[in-house]
Amino acid sequence: MSAPEAPTPKTYFLDADVLEMVWEGLYESGQDELARVISDSMIAQGCQELTTIKDASLILMFWKDYLEENELVSFKDPELH
């Protein structure tokens, strides 16, 4: 008699370093919407810093939407056309 199959989990727990690599790969491949899902989720769960990403421009892009949405910075200049 075989054991009953367990249902597929609805939530998976991944190491932060793995998620950073996933985010970086998605962002660099142009998958901005999927990358944002990852960054939004990480930030909502308490991400304070990125430990595997060293490129300052990538770090800024990870935090960009959070910073704009919380009116901490604005990357849009109304004077530019």
ABEGO torsion letter per residue (X at the ends): XBBBBBBBBABBBBBAAAAAAAAAAAAAAGBAAAAAAAAAAAAAAGBABBAABABAAAAAAAAAAAAAAAGABBABBAABX
